[in-house]
Amino acid sequence: MRILMLSWEYPPQSVGGLARHVEDLAISLAARHDVHVLTIGRPGEAFESRENGLTVHRVEAYPVHPPDFLVWVLQLNARFMEEAMILMRRYGPFQIIHAHDWLVAFTGRALKHAYHLPLIATIHATEAGRNRGLHNDMQRYINSVEWWLTYEAWRVIVCSRHMRQEVQGLFQLPADKITIIPNGVYSKKFRAGTVDPEVRRRYAAPNEKILFFVGRLVIEKGVQVLLEAMPRILSSCPEAKLVVAGRGPMEGQLQNRARELGIGHKVCFAGYIDDRTRNQLYRAARVAVFPSLYEPFGIVALEAMAAGTPVVASETGGLAEIITHGVDGMRAYPGNANSLADNILAVLQDDALVAKLSANGRRLVAEVYDWENIARRTADVYQEVYNQYRRTPWPERTPVIARLWRFVPYVAGDQDREQPLPLGGRYDLARYRATLVNQHRGRSEG
């Protein structure tokens, strides 16, 4: 099956967990399918590359400066659509279009209707969930685009029962349109190994027990709650040391709060770290802490479990579905610093509990959340949707817009990418219009 994935994030262009999810899913699917990913690139990156058995198409944004984020999203989709038409001509036919989140909704819908292809959408998070409601015009606009994407999709994939309930309630979707497929992790990447002493020395003293958080520094990730819990933790376990990896708009505010609480010397804000350092810190940590207030799933919790690191997480969203309290992790009340501190201290002070959580967590990830299993379930959804699509009259119809779109590269001369474009851009609109008129000359207007 030939699949076109649309994602505004893809490594090395990464803001959050979306990029990692799309990459891991695409790589896993590529073992049995022809997978193409259309994403945004950085200046100087190759437009097209073969990576891990799949083809990645990276486009640069238009060289104009949008006045705001929403205009940038529209420009991004215009650029994606421009390239997608060429991909359809060069690599098509595709059997499935898979759009990840609302930022690529316009491209996904356009390709669906232009080429009569089934569209599948994965909703990784919602604007209402992230912000605990819709409080301004931008949030309401994004929510409406999310609704539009789920309406247009043949099937909507979410990562947890919590997200199914959230998406169904927000967008009034029928239950049989939503499929739950959890996120996954490559267990082999995180298997226990030796800890590089230099990496550990960089973040903590030899006698300190590391509490490790990795993620975006935004309010919904709950790092502010973890800071409030630290004085209580340190009073019972003075050798504790918190390492916070990641960046975000709350970074300065969190650093100031650590100083106000008098725990600045016991909190290391590591900023962005590479994958190797992250994996080393998982292994070096006594406990990984994810105190989220809103969390559709929580890939980082799976990563910690795969590394054999005990996890303390908030009992919210997908995290509550992953962890069985006291068996393969510990769950704290979301937003409650005392509950968080108590659960962290339980892990810091009980070696037998650490061994139990470590073994059970590693086993859970290997048996349930390995990417091979997740990719197989995703491919089953693709096949099911494609079989349904083939039983409809839709594939046999070729809408006029599809025929017109296929003219665009031809009318432009299908120029080689290495050649400079004419001043008028890729398309000569006068010749394009004349060609369309000639194609329809002699037809009745009905």
TORKOL-4160 file (C-alpha; in steps of 0.2 Angstrom, whole numbers, padded with zeros to 4 digits, m for minus):
446
<pt num="1" X="0000" Y="0000" Z="0000"/>
<pt num="2" X="0006" Y="0017" Z="m0004"/>
<pt num="3" X="0004" Y="0030" Z="0010"/>
<pt num="4" X="0006" Y="0049" Z="0010"/>
<pt num="5" X="0008" Y="0056" Z="0027"/>
<pt num="6" X="0006" Y="0074" Z="0031"/>
<pt num="7" X="0015" Y="0082" Z="0046"/>
<pt num="8" X="0021" Y="0099" Z="0050"/>
<pt num="9" X="0034" Y="0092" Z="0062"/>
<pt num="10" X="0047" Y="0078" Z="0057"/>
<pt num="11" X="0064" Y="0076" Z="0063"/>
<pt num="12" X="0076" Y="0085" Z="0064"/>
<pt num="13" X="0062" Y="0099" Z="0064"/>
<pt num="14" X="0054" Y="0095" Z="0081"/>
<pt num="15" X="0044" Y="0105" Z="0093"/>
<pt num="16" X="0035" Y="0091" Z="0103"/>
<pt num="17" X="0031" Y="0072" Z="0103"/>
<pt num="18" X="0022" Y="0073" Z="0086"/>
<pt num="19" X="0038" Y="0073" Z="0076"/>
<pt num="20" X="0044" Y="0057" Z="0085"/>
<pt num="21" X="0027" Y="0049" Z="0083"/>
<pt num="22" X="0026" Y="0052" Z="0065"/>
<pt num="23" X="0044" Y="0046" Z="0062"/>
<pt num="24" X="0043" Y="0030" Z="0072"/>
<pt num="25" X="0026" Y="0026" Z="0064"/>
<pt num="26" X="0032" Y="0029" Z="0046"/>
<pt num="27" X="0048" Y="0019" Z="0049"/>
<pt num="28" X="0038" Y="0004" Z="0056"/>
<pt num="29" X="0026" Y="0005" Z="0042"/>
<pt num="30" X="0039" Y="0006" Z="0029"/>
<pt num="31" X="0045" Y="m0012" Z="0032"/>
<pt num="32" X="0029" Y="m0018" Z="0023"/>
<pt num="33" X="0022" Y="m0002" Z="0014"/>
<pt num="34" X="0028" Y="0012" Z="0002"/>
<pt num="35" X="0028" Y="0027" Z="0014"/>
<pt num="36" X="0030" Y="0045" Z="0009"/>
<pt num="37" X="0030" Y="0059" Z="0022"/>
<pt num="38" X="0027" Y="0077" Z="0017"/>
<pt num="39" X="0034" Y="0089" Z="0030"/>
<pt num="40" X="0042" Y="0106" Z="0032"/>
<pt num="41" X="0061" Y="0108" Z="0030"/>
<pt num="42" X="0074" Y="0120" Z="0034"/>
<pt num="43" X="0084" Y="0131" Z="0022"/>
<pt num="44" X="0098" Y="0120" Z="0014"/>
<pt num="45" X="0090" Y="0103" Z="0018"/>
<pt num="46" X="0087" Y="0091" Z="0003"/>
<pt num="47" X="0070" Y="0092" Z="m0004"/>
<pt num="48" X="0069" Y="0073" Z="m0005"/>
<pt num="49" X="0078" Y="0059" Z="0004"/>
<pt num="50" X="0077" Y="0041" Z="0007"/>
<pt num="51" X="0078" Y="0038" Z="0026"/>
<pt num="52" X="0075" Y="0021" Z="0035"/>
<pt num="53" X="0066" Y="0014" Z="0021"/>
<pt num="54" X="0054" Y="0028" Z="0017"/>
<pt num="55" X="0054" Y="0044" Z="0007"/>
<pt num="56" X="0054" Y="0061" Z="0016"/>
<pt num="57" X="0049" Y="0076" Z="0006"/>
<pt num="58" X="0054" Y="0092" Z="0014"/>
<pt num="59" X="0048" Y="0109" Z="0008"/>
<pt num="60" X="0053" Y="0126" Z="0013"/>
<pt num="61" X="0040" Y="0139" Z="0018"/>
<pt num="62" X="0037" Y="0154" Z="0006"/>
<pt num="63" X="0050" Y="0168" Z="0008"/>
<pt num="64" X="0038" Y="0180" Z="0015"/>
<pt num="65" X="0034" Y="0185" Z="0033"/>
<pt num="66" X="0017" Y="0181" Z="0039"/>
<pt num="67" X="0009" Y="0193" Z="0051"/>
<pt num="68" X="0003" Y="0180" Z="0063"/>
<pt num="69" X="0003" Y="0161" Z="0066"/>
<pt num="70" X="m0013" Y="0157" Z="0058"/>
<pt num="71" X="m0007" Y="0166" Z="0042"/>
<pt num="72" X="0009" Y="0155" Z="0043"/>
<pt num="73" X="m0002" Y="0139" Z="0044"/>
<pt num="74" X="m0011" Y="0144" Z="0028"/>
<pt num="75" X="0005" Y="0148" Z="0019"/>
<pt num="76" X="0012" Y="0131" Z="0024"/>
<pt num="77" X="m0003" Y="0122" Z="0018"/>
<pt num="78" X="m0002" Y="0131" Z="0001"/>
<pt num="79" X="0016" Y="0126" Z="0000"/>
<pt num="80" X="0011" Y="0108" Z="0004"/>
<pt num="81" X="m0003" Y="0107" Z="m0008"/>
<pt num="82" X="0009" Y="0114" Z="m0022"/>
<pt num="83" X="0021" Y="0100" Z="m0019"/>
<pt num="84" X="0008" Y="0087" Z="m0016"/>
<pt num="85" X="0001" Y="0089" Z="m0033"/>
<pt num="86" X="0019" Y="0085" Z="m0040"/>
<pt num="87" X="0020" Y="0070" Z="m0028"/>
<pt num="88" X="0004" Y="0063" Z="m0035"/>
<pt num="89" X="0009" Y="0064" Z="m0052"/>
<pt num="90" X="0027" Y="0057" Z="m0049"/>
<pt num="91" X="0023" Y="0043" Z="m0036"/>
<pt num="92" X="0004" Y="0041" Z="m0037"/>
<pt num="93" X="m0008" Y="0033" Z="m0036"/>
<pt num="94" X="m0008" Y="0034" Z="m0017"/>
<pt num="95" X="m0021" Y="0023" Z="m0008"/>
<pt num="96" X="m0021" Y="0033" Z="0009"/>
<pt num="97" X="m0019" Y="0051" Z="0014"/>
<pt num="98" X="m0014" Y="0052" Z="0033"/>
<pt num="99" X="m0015" Y="0069" Z="0041"/>
<pt num="100" X="m0008" Y="0072" Z="0058"/>
<pt num="101" X="m0016" Y="0086" Z="0068"/>
<pt num="102" X="m0025" Y="0102" Z="0062"/>
<pt num="103" X="m0010" Y="0111" Z="0055"/>
<pt num="104" X="m0011" Y="0100" Z="0039"/>
<pt num="105" X="m0030" Y="0099" Z="0038"/>
<pt num="106" X="m0032" Y="0110" Z="0023"/>
<pt num="107" X="m0019" Y="0100" Z="0013"/>
<pt num="108" X="m0028" Y="0084" Z="0018"/>
<pt num="109" X="m0045" Y="0089" Z="0013"/>
<pt num="110" X="m0039" Y="0097" Z="m0003"/>
<pt num="111" X="m0030" Y="0080" Z="m0008"/>
<pt num="112" X="m0045" Y="0070" Z="m0003"/>
<pt num="113" X="m0057" Y="0079" Z="m0014"/>
<pt num="114" X="m0045" Y="0083" Z="m0029"/>
<pt num="115" X="m0040" Y="0065" Z="m0031"/>
<pt num="116" X="m0055" Y="0056" Z="m0022"/>
<pt num="117" X="m0044" Y="0047" Z="m0010"/>
<pt num="118" X="m0048" Y="0041" Z="0008"/>
<pt num="119" X="m0042" Y="0053" Z="0022"/>
<pt num="120" X="m0037" Y="0047" Z="0039"/>
<pt num="121" X="m0033" Y="0059" Z="0053"/>
<pt num="122" X="m0024" Y="0057" Z="0069"/>
<pt num="123" X="m0029" Y="0069" Z="0083"/>
<pt num="124" X="m0014" Y="0070" Z="0095"/>
<pt num="125" X="m0022" Y="0083" Z="0106"/>
<pt num="126" X="m0035" Y="0096" Z="0105"/>
<pt num="127" X="m0035" Y="0115" Z="0107"/>
<pt num="128" X="m0049" Y="0114" Z="0120"/>
<pt num="129" X="m0040" Y="0101" Z="0130"/>
<pt num="130" X="m0023" Y="0110" Z="0130"/>
<pt num="131" X="m0031" Y="0126" Z="0136"/>
<pt num="132" X="m0044" Y="0119" Z="0147"/>
<pt num="133" X="m0057" Y="0127" Z="0136"/>
<pt num="134" X="m0058" Y="0140" Z="0122"/>
<pt num="135" X="m0055" Y="0157" Z="0128"/>
<pt num="136" X="m0051" Y="0168" Z="0113"/>
<pt num="137" X="m0054" Y="0169" Z="0094"/>
<pt num="138" X="m0038" Y="0160" Z="0089"/>
<pt num="139" X="m0042" Y="0145" Z="0100"/>
<pt num="140" X="m0060" Y="0144" Z="0094"/>
<pt num="141" X="m0053" Y="0145" Z="0076"/>
<pt num="142" X="m0041" Y="0131" Z="0079"/>
<pt num="143" X="m0055" Y="0121" Z="0087"/>
<pt num="144" X="m0066" Y="0123" Z="0071"/>
<pt num="145" X="m0052" Y="0117" Z="0060"/>
<pt num="146" X="m0050" Y="0102" Z="0071"/>
<pt num="147" X="m0069" Y="0099" Z="0069"/>
<pt num="148" X="m0068" Y="0101" Z="0050"/>
<pt num="149" X="m0053" Y="0089" Z="0049"/>
<pt num="150" X="m0062" Y="0075" Z="0059"/>
<pt num="151" X="m0078" Y="0078" Z="0049"/>
<pt num="152" X="m0069" Y="0076" Z="0032"/>
<pt num="153" X="m0059" Y="0061" Z="0038"/>
<pt num="154" X="m0065" Y="0043" Z="0034"/>
<pt num="155" X="m0058" Y="0037" Z="0050"/>
<pt num="156" X="m0051" Y="0047" Z="0066"/>
<pt num="157" X="m0037" Y="0039" Z="0076"/>
<pt num="158" X="m0034" Y="0044" Z="0094"/>
<pt num="159" X="m0021" Y="0037" Z="0106"/>
<pt num="160" X="m0032" Y="0033" Z="0122"/>
<pt num="161" X="m0049" Y="0031" Z="0128"/>
<pt num="162" X="m0048" Y="0048" Z="0136"/>
<pt num="163" X="m0044" Y="0056" Z="0119"/>
<pt num="164" X="m0059" Y="0046" Z="0111"/>
<pt num="165" X="m0071" Y="0053" Z="0124"/>
<pt num="166" X="m0063" Y="0071" Z="0122"/>
<pt num="167" X="m0064" Y="0070" Z="0103"/>
<pt num="168" X="m0081" Y="0063" Z="0103"/>
<pt num="169" X="m0088" Y="0076" Z="0115"/>
<pt num="170" X="m0080" Y="0091" Z="0106"/>
<pt num="171" X="m0084" Y="0086" Z="0088"/>
<pt num="172" X="m0099" Y="0075" Z="0090"/>
<pt num="173" X="m0092" Y="0061" Z="0080"/>
<pt num="174" X="m0100" Y="0044" Z="0079"/>
<pt num="175" X="m0092" Y="0031" Z="0089"/>
<pt num="176" X="m0088" Y="0019" Z="0075"/>
<pt num="177" X="m0078" Y="0033" Z="0066"/>
<pt num="178" X="m0065" Y="0033" Z="0080"/>
<pt num="179" X="m0051" Y="0020" Z="0082"/>
<pt num="180" X="m0040" Y="0020" Z="0097"/>
<pt num="181" X="m0022" Y="0015" Z="0093"/>
<pt num="182" X="m0009" Y="0020" Z="0107"/>
<pt num="183" X="0008" Y="0028" Z="0104"/>
<pt num="184" X="0022" Y="0016" Z="0104"/>
<pt num="185" X="0041" Y="0016" Z="0108"/>
<pt num="186" X="0056" Y="0006" Z="0101"/>
<pt num="187" X="0060" Y="m0004" Z="0116"/>
<pt num="188" X="0078" Y="m0008" Z="0110"/>
<pt num="189" X="0083" Y="0011" Z="0110"/>
<pt num="190" X="0080" Y="0012" Z="0129"/>
<pt num="191" X="0086" Y="m0005" Z="0135"/>
<pt num="192" X="0096" Y="m0004" Z="0151"/>
<pt num="193" X="0115" Y="m0001" Z="0148"/>
<pt num="194" X="0129" Y="0007" Z="0157"/>
<pt num="195" X="0128" Y="0025" Z="0162"/>
<pt num="196" X="0141" Y="0037" Z="0155"/>
<pt num="197" X="0149" Y="0044" Z="0171"/>
<pt num="198" X="0153" Y="0061" Z="0162"/>
<pt num="199" X="0134" Y="0063" Z="0158"/>
<pt num="200" X="0129" Y="0060" Z="0176"/>
<pt num="201" X="0142" Y="0071" Z="0183"/>
<pt num="202" X="0136" Y="0085" Z="0172"/>
<pt num="203" X="0119" Y="0085" Z="0180"/>
<pt num="204" X="0121" Y="0078" Z="0198"/>
<pt num="205" X="0134" Y="0074" Z="0211"/>
<pt num="206" X="0138" Y="0055" Z="0213"/>
<pt num="207" X="0128" Y="0054" Z="0229"/>
<pt num="208" X="0112" Y="0063" Z="0222"/>
<pt num="209" X="0096" Y="0053" Z="0217"/>
<pt num="210" X="0090" Y="0061" Z="0200"/>
<pt num="211" X="0072" Y="0065" Z="0198"/>
<pt num="212" X="0070" Y="0067" Z="0179"/>
<pt num="213" X="0058" Y="0077" Z="0169"/>
<pt num="214" X="0058" Y="0079" Z="0150"/>
<pt num="215" X="0046" Y="0088" Z="0139"/>
<pt num="216" X="0040" Y="0105" Z="0134"/>
<pt num="217" X="0040" Y="0119" Z="0147"/>
<pt num="218" X="0021" Y="0123" Z="0146"/>
<pt num="219" X="0008" Y="0124" Z="0159"/>
<pt num="220" X="m0001" Y="0108" Z="0154"/>
<pt num="221" X="0015" Y="0098" Z="0158"/>
<pt num="222" X="0014" Y="0103" Z="0176"/>
<pt num="223" X="0032" Y="0106" Z="0180"/>
<pt num="224" X="0026" Y="0120" Z="0191"/>
<pt num="225" X="0018" Y="0107" Z="0202"/>
<pt num="226" X="0034" Y="0097" Z="0203"/>
<pt num="227" X="0043" Y="0113" Z="0209"/>
<pt num="228" X="0030" Y="0115" Z="0223"/>
<pt num="229" X="0033" Y="0097" Z="0228"/>
<pt num="230" X="0052" Y="0098" Z="0229"/>
<pt num="231" X="0053" Y="0107" Z="0247"/>
<pt num="232" X="0043" Y="0092" Z="0254"/>
<pt num="233" X="0054" Y="0079" Z="0245"/>
<pt num="234" X="0070" Y="0087" Z="0250"/>
<pt num="235" X="0065" Y="0088" Z="0268"/>
<pt num="236" X="0064" Y="0069" Z="0268"/>
<pt num="237" X="0077" Y="0065" Z="0255"/>
<pt num="238" X="0090" Y="0079" Z="0255"/>
<pt num="239" X="0100" Y="0069" Z="0242"/>
<pt num="240" X="0086" Y="0072" Z="0228"/>
<pt num="241" X="0091" Y="0082" Z="0213"/>
<pt num="242" X="0078" Y="0087" Z="0200"/>
<pt num="243" X="0084" Y="0088" Z="0181"/>
<pt num="244" X="0072" Y="0097" Z="0170"/>
<pt num="245" X="0075" Y="0094" Z="0151"/>
<pt num="246" X="0066" Y="0104" Z="0138"/>
<pt num="247" X="0062" Y="0122" Z="0133"/>
<pt num="248" X="0046" Y="0132" Z="0132"/>
<pt num="249" X="0038" Y="0148" Z="0136"/>
<pt num="250" X="0037" Y="0145" Z="0155"/>
<pt num="251" X="0056" Y="0142" Z="0156"/>
<pt num="252" X="0060" Y="0158" Z="0164"/>
<pt num="253" X="0045" Y="0158" Z="0176"/>
<pt num="254" X="0050" Y="0141" Z="0182"/>
<pt num="255" X="0068" Y="0146" Z="0185"/>
<pt num="256" X="0062" Y="0161" Z="0195"/>
<pt num="257" X="0050" Y="0150" Z="0205"/>
<pt num="258" X="0064" Y="0138" Z="0209"/>
<pt num="259" X="0074" Y="0152" Z="0216"/>
<pt num="260" X="0059" Y="0159" Z="0226"/>
<pt num="261" X="0057" Y="0142" Z="0234"/>
<pt num="262" X="0075" Y="0141" Z="0239"/>
<pt num="263" X="0078" Y="0125" Z="0229"/>
<pt num="264" X="0088" Y="0133" Z="0214"/>
<pt num="265" X="0104" Y="0123" Z="0219"/>
<pt num="266" X="0093" Y="0107" Z="0218"/>
<pt num="267" X="0085" Y="0110" Z="0201"/>
<pt num="268" X="0095" Y="0109" Z="0185"/>
<pt num="269" X="0087" Y="0116" Z="0170"/>
<pt num="270" X="0096" Y="0107" Z="0156"/>
<pt num="271" X="0087" Y="0115" Z="0141"/>
<pt num="272" X="0086" Y="0105" Z="0125"/>
<pt num="273" X="0096" Y="0088" Z="0126"/>
<pt num="274" X="0099" Y="0076" Z="0112"/>
<pt num="275" X="0093" Y="0058" Z="0111"/>
<pt num="276" X="0109" Y="0050" Z="0118"/>
<pt num="277" X="0109" Y="0062" Z="0133"/>
<pt num="278" X="0091" Y="0059" Z="0136"/>
<pt num="279" X="0093" Y="0040" Z="0136"/>
<pt num="280" X="0108" Y="0042" Z="0148"/>
<pt num="281" X="0098" Y="0052" Z="0160"/>
<pt num="282" X="0084" Y="0039" Z="0160"/>
<pt num="283" X="0096" Y="0026" Z="0165"/>
<pt num="284" X="0104" Y="0037" Z="0178"/>
<pt num="285" X="0088" Y="0043" Z="0186"/>
<pt num="286" X="0080" Y="0035" Z="0201"/>
<pt num="287" X="0063" Y="0041" Z="0195"/>
<pt num="288" X="0055" Y="0049" Z="0180"/>
<pt num="289" X="0042" Y="0061" Z="0184"/>
<pt num="290" X="0028" Y="0067" Z="0173"/>
<pt num="291" X="0016" Y="0078" Z="0183"/>
<pt num="292" X="0005" Y="0083" Z="0168"/>
<pt num="293" X="m0012" Y="0093" Z="0170"/>
<pt num="294" X="m0017" Y="0087" Z="0152"/>
<pt num="295" X="m0009" Y="0073" Z="0143"/>
<pt num="296" X="m0018" Y="0064" Z="0129"/>
<pt num="297" X="m0005" Y="0049" Z="0130"/>
<pt num="298" X="0013" Y="0052" Z="0136"/>
<pt num="299" X="0026" Y="0044" Z="0125"/>
<pt num="300" X="0040" Y="0050" Z="0138"/>
<pt num="301" X="0032" Y="0039" Z="0151"/>
<pt num="302" X="0034" Y="0024" Z="0139"/>
<pt num="303" X="0052" Y="0029" Z="0136"/>
<pt num="304" X="0056" Y="0029" Z="0154"/>
<pt num="305" X="0048" Y="0012" Z="0157"/>
<pt num="306" X="0057" Y="0005" Z="0142"/>
<pt num="307" X="0073" Y="0011" Z="0150"/>
<pt num="308" X="0068" Y="0002" Z="0167"/>
<pt num="309" X="0066" Y="0019" Z="0176"/>
<pt num="310" X="0052" Y="0019" Z="0188"/>
<pt num="311" X="0038" Y="0032" Z="0183"/>
<pt num="312" X="0028" Y="0044" Z="0194"/>
<pt num="313" X="0014" Y="0052" Z="0183"/>
<pt num="314" X="m0002" Y="0062" Z="0186"/>
<pt num="315" X="m0018" Y="0052" Z="0185"/>
<pt num="316" X="m0024" Y="0061" Z="0170"/>
<pt num="317" X="m0028" Y="0057" Z="0152"/>
<pt num="318" X="m0018" Y="0043" Z="0143"/>
<pt num="319" X="m0006" Y="0042" Z="0158"/>
<pt num="320" X="m0019" Y="0035" Z="0169"/>
<pt num="321" X="m0023" Y="0021" Z="0156"/>
<pt num="322" X="m0004" Y="0016" Z="0154"/>
<pt num="323" X="0000" Y="0015" Z="0173"/>
<pt num="324" X="m0007" Y="0003" Z="0185"/>
<pt num="325" X="m0003" Y="0011" Z="0202"/>
<pt num="326" X="0010" Y="0001" Z="0212"/>
<pt num="327" X="0012" Y="m0012" Z="0199"/>
<pt num="328" X="0021" Y="m0004" Z="0184"/>
<pt num="329" X="0022" Y="0015" Z="0190"/>
<pt num="330" X="0015" Y="0027" Z="0203"/>
<pt num="331" X="0000" Y="0039" Z="0200"/>
<pt num="332" X="m0002" Y="0055" Z="0209"/>
<pt num="333" X="m0017" Y="0067" Z="0209"/>
<pt num="334" X="m0015" Y="0080" Z="0195"/>
<pt num="335" X="m0011" Y="0097" Z="0201"/>
<pt num="336" X="m0008" Y="0091" Z="0219"/>
<pt num="337" X="0010" Y="0094" Z="0225"/>
<pt num="338" X="0008" Y="0084" Z="0241"/>
<pt num="339" X="0001" Y="0069" Z="0232"/>
<pt num="340" X="0016" Y="0070" Z="0219"/>
<pt num="341" X="0029" Y="0072" Z="0233"/>
<pt num="342" X="0022" Y="0057" Z="0243"/>
<pt num="343" X="0023" Y="0046" Z="0227"/>
<pt num="344" X="0040" Y="0052" Z="0223"/>
<pt num="345" X="0046" Y="0049" Z="0240"/>
<pt num="346" X="0039" Y="0031" Z="0240"/>
<pt num="347" X="0051" Y="0027" Z="0225"/>
<pt num="348" X="0066" Y="0036" Z="0232"/>
<pt num="349" X="0065" Y="0027" Z="0249"/>
<pt num="350" X="0060" Y="0009" Z="0244"/>
<pt num="351" X="0073" Y="m0001" Z="0234"/>
<pt num="352" X="0061" Y="m0016" Z="0232"/>
<pt num="353" X="0047" Y="m0005" Z="0225"/>
<pt num="354" X="0060" Y="0002" Z="0212"/>
<pt num="355" X="0065" Y="m0016" Z="0206"/>
<pt num="356" X="0046" Y="m0021" Z="0205"/>
<pt num="357" X="0041" Y="m0005" Z="0195"/>
<pt num="358" X="0056" Y="m0006" Z="0184"/>
<pt num="359" X="0054" Y="m0025" Z="0179"/>
<pt num="360" X="0035" Y="m0023" Z="0176"/>
<pt num="361" X="0036" Y="m0007" Z="0167"/>
<pt num="362" X="0049" Y="m0014" Z="0155"/>
<pt num="363" X="0038" Y="m0029" Z="0152"/>
<pt num="364" X="0023" Y="m0019" Z="0149"/>
<pt num="365" X="0031" Y="m0008" Z="0135"/>
<pt num="366" X="0038" Y="m0024" Z="0126"/>
<pt num="367" X="0022" Y="m0033" Z="0126"/>
<pt num="368" X="0009" Y="m0019" Z="0122"/>
<pt num="369" X="0018" Y="m0003" Z="0116"/>
<pt num="370" X="0031" Y="m0009" Z="0104"/>
<pt num="371" X="0031" Y="0000" Z="0088"/>
<pt num="372" X="0029" Y="m0016" Z="0078"/>
<pt num="373" X="0012" Y="m0020" Z="0086"/>
<pt num="374" X="0007" Y="m0002" Z="0084"/>
<pt num="375" X="0011" Y="m0001" Z="0066"/>
<pt num="376" X="0002" Y="m0017" Z="0062"/>
<pt num="377" X="m0014" Y="m0010" Z="0070"/>
<pt num="378" X="m0012" Y="0006" Z="0060"/>
<pt num="379" X="m0010" Y="m0004" Z="0044"/>
<pt num="380" X="m0025" Y="m0014" Z="0048"/>
<pt num="381" X="m0035" Y="0002" Z="0049"/>
<pt num="382" X="m0028" Y="0008" Z="0032"/>
<pt num="383" X="m0033" Y="m0008" Z="0024"/>
<pt num="384" X="m0051" Y="m0008" Z="0032"/>
<pt num="385" X="m0054" Y="0010" Z="0026"/>
<pt num="386" X="m0047" Y="0006" Z="0009"/>
<pt num="387" X="m0058" Y="m0009" Z="0007"/>
<pt num="388" X="m0073" Y="0002" Z="0012"/>
<pt num="389" X="m0068" Y="0015" Z="0000"/>
<pt num="390" X="m0066" Y="0003" Z="m0014"/>
<pt num="391" X="m0084" Y="m0003" Z="m0012"/>
<pt num="392" X="m0091" Y="0014" Z="m0015"/>
<pt num="393" X="m0093" Y="0023" Z="m0032"/>
<pt num="394" X="m0081" Y="0036" Z="m0027"/>
<pt num="395" X="m0065" Y="0029" Z="m0034"/>
<pt num="396" X="m0073" Y="0027" Z="m0051"/>
<pt num="397" X="m0077" Y="0046" Z="m0052"/>
<pt num="398" X="m0064" Y="0058" Z="m0058"/>
<pt num="399" X="m0069" Y="0076" Z="m0053"/>
<pt num="400" X="m0065" Y="0090" Z="m0064"/>
<pt num="401" X="m0054" Y="0098" Z="m0051"/>
<pt num="402" X="m0043" Y="0083" Z="m0051"/>
<pt num="403" X="m0040" Y="0084" Z="m0070"/>
<pt num="404" X="m0037" Y="0103" Z="m0069"/>
<pt num="405" X="m0024" Y="0100" Z="m0055"/>
<pt num="406" X="m0015" Y="0087" Z="m0065"/>
<pt num="407" X="m0012" Y="0100" Z="m0078"/>
<pt num="408" X="m0003" Y="0112" Z="m0067"/>
<pt num="409" X="0015" Y="0104" Z="m0068"/>
<pt num="410" X="0012" Y="0101" Z="m0086"/>
<pt num="411" X="0007" Y="0119" Z="m0090"/>
<pt num="412" X="0022" Y="0125" Z="m0079"/>
<pt num="413" X="0033" Y="0115" Z="m0091"/>
<pt num="414" X="0037" Y="0102" Z="m0077"/>
<pt num="415" X="0053" Y="0111" Z="m0074"/>
<pt num="416" X="0067" Y="0102" Z="m0066"/>
<pt num="417" X="0069" Y="0107" Z="m0048"/>
<pt num="418" X="0087" Y="0112" Z="m0050"/>
<pt num="419" X="0083" Y="0125" Z="m0063"/>
<pt num="420" X="0078" Y="0143" Z="m0058"/>
<pt num="421" X="0060" Y="0147" Z="m0059"/>
<pt num="422" X="0053" Y="0161" Z="m0070"/>
<pt num="423" X="0049" Y="0178" Z="m0062"/>
<pt num="424" X="0031" Y="0173" Z="m0062"/>
<pt num="425" X="0034" Y="0159" Z="m0050"/>
<pt num="426" X="0031" Y="0141" Z="m0055"/>
<pt num="427" X="0015" Y="0144" Z="m0064"/>
<pt num="428" X="0012" Y="0155" Z="m0079"/>
<pt num="429" X="m0007" Y="0159" Z="m0076"/>
<pt num="430" X="m0010" Y="0166" Z="m0093"/>
<pt num="431" X="m0005" Y="0150" Z="m0102"/>
<pt num="432" X="m0013" Y="0140" Z="m0088"/>
<pt num="433" X="m0030" Y="0148" Z="m0091"/>
<pt num="434" X="m0028" Y="0147" Z="m0110"/>
<pt num="435" X="m0025" Y="0128" Z="m0109"/>
<pt num="436" X="m0040" Y="0125" Z="m0098"/>
<pt num="437" X="m0051" Y="0135" Z="m0110"/>
<pt num="438" X="m0044" Y="0125" Z="m0125"/>
<pt num="439" X="m0047" Y="0109" Z="m0115"/>
<pt num="440" X="m0066" Y="0113" Z="m0113"/>
<pt num="441" X="m0069" Y="0122" Z="m0130"/>
<pt num="442" X="m0084" Y="0114" Z="m0139"/>
<pt num="443" X="m0092" Y="0107" Z="m0123"/>
<pt num="444" X="m0109" Y="0113" Z="m0119"/>
<pt num="445" X="m0112" Y="0123" Z="m0103"/>
<pt num="446" X="m0126" Y="0112" Z="m0098"/>
